[in-house]
Amino acid sequence: MSFSILSLRRFIEAVGEAEAKSFLSTFVAFREHDAESYLKEKSIEFESAGISGTYLALKEN
């Protein structure tokens, strides 16, 4: 299984904030519910404000 690493900032630049929010809304964490909440509720806001940087590990088919 291989993964691609993508910064959330670059993802937002590529697809736009609305599409990024839609994509992140599909994320489900089976163990780390705090990570799920962060991605869905805070990650874009924090990324835009320069508070934090978020990276997505995307499974390649």
Buried (B, 14 or more C-beta within 10 A) or exposed (E): EEEEEBEBBEBBEEEEEEEBBEEBEEEEEEEEEEEBEBBBEEBBEBBEEEEEEBEBEEEEE
